[in-house]
Amino acid sequence: MTDNKRIALSSDHAAIQLRQTIADYITAKGWEAVDIGPTTPESTHYPKHGAAAAELVASGDCQFGIILCGTGQGIMMAANKVKGVRCGVCSEPLSASMIRQHNNANMLSIGARVVGEELALTIVDAFLIAEFEGGRHGTRVEMIEALEA
């Protein structure tokens, strides 16, 4: 595990409140929340917010990213277009653990209209606690990375 304890956070307008709750939560757990917004409820486009957080992760500025939109799907798709990003949308903690353990995911996407606050925080915990297992999973992650080339 790296010493980088920074997590990029972004969302669209549908998930501002949950994103801010997650930012407070991870800060209390010793992470630095790099919350890049938005801060106002006007309608905005999730692709730019997903990509902006993904760029912080891909550059190494942040170890992880947590992004949110209504379902988590659209913003996840945008983030995954950034080379070096492996992001999964999760609605329960098992998947959040597994994307870290088996896919070495460096970003987590959550749907603010899909999960409530308590469940979202449980998902975040599962993602942050889990560690990549390597081995045969490393081979598979390398195969995913080869698709970017």
N, C-alpha and C positions, 0 to 999 in steps of 0.2 A: 504494500500500500504506500502510496506517495504521501509526502508531507503536505501537499496541497489540500487544504481543507476548505476550498472555495466551491460553492455550488451556484451555477447560473440559474436564475429563475425568470421565466417570462410566461405570458399568457395572452389571450385575446380579451376582449371586453367581458365575455361570459364568465371569466374565472378570476377576476381581480381579487375578490374577497378571499377566496380559498388560497390563492397564491400568497397573499400577504400573511394569512394564518400559517401556511407552511414556512414562510420566511422566518417568522417569529419562532416557530417550533424548532427549526434546524439551528437557528442562532443560539437558542437556549441549550442545545446539545453540543455546542462548541464549534459548529461550522460557520463559515462566513457566507452569508447570503448575498449574492451579487444580483439584486433584483433590478432588472432592466425594463420593467414596466409591461404594459402601460399603467397609468395611474388614474385616468378618467374613464367614465363609463361609455363614452361615444363608441359607436361601432368601429371596429378596426379589423385588419386582415391578419389572420393567424399565420399565414406562411412567413411573413416578415419577422414575426416574433419568434417562431420556431427556429428559423434560420439564424437570427441574431444570437440566441442562446447557444445554438449548435456551434457557431463560429468560436465562441468563448471556450467551449469544451474541446473542439478540434485543435485549437491553437495551444492548448495546455494551460491557458489562463485560469480555467476552472477544471477541477477534477471531474465533476459531475454536472449534469443539468437536470432540472425538473421543469417541465413545461405543461401548460394546461390550456384547454379550450372546452367547449361544451361537452364533447364526447372524448376528447383526447386524441382522436384519430387524425384529423386534418393537420394539427400542429406537429404530430409525430411524423406524418408523411413528409412534411417540409423539412424537419430536422434531419431525417434520414437521407436527404439529398446532399448533405454536407459530408464531404469525404472524411472518413475517420470516426463518424458518429454511428453508434448502434443504439437506437432508441426503441423502446417498446411501450405500448399503452397497456396499463394494468388497472383492473377494477377490483383486485383482491391481492392479498399479500403473497400467496404462493407464487403467482406469476412474477411478481416483483423480485422475489428471491431468485427464481429460476433464470430470469434474464441476466442477472449478475453472475450466477454460478455457472451457467452453461453457455451464455452468449457474450459474456464480458461487456454487457451493456454499460454505456457511460452516460446515458440519459434515460429518464423516466417521464412518461406522459400520463396524465390523469385527466379524466373527464369530469369537470365540475358539475355537470348536470346528471352524472351517472352515479357518483359516490358522494356520500356525506363527509363532513369534516372529520369525524372520528375515524372512519374507515380510511380516508385519505392519509391521515397521519400514520396509521398502522401500515399502509402500503409504503410510505416513505421510509419508515423504520426498517421494514423488510428489505427494501432496496439497499439502504445504506449499511446494514449489518452484514449482508451476504458478501461473499468473496468469490472471485473467479476460481474455478477448480482446475483449469488447465487440462493437460492430458489430451484425451480424444476431443474434448471440447475446444482446445486450442487449435487443433487441426481444422475443425469446422469454422472457427472464427477466421482463420487464415483463408479459408475458401470464400467466406463472405467478403473479406477485404480484397481478395483477387477480383471480385466482380466490379469493384470500383476502378480498377486499372484500365 
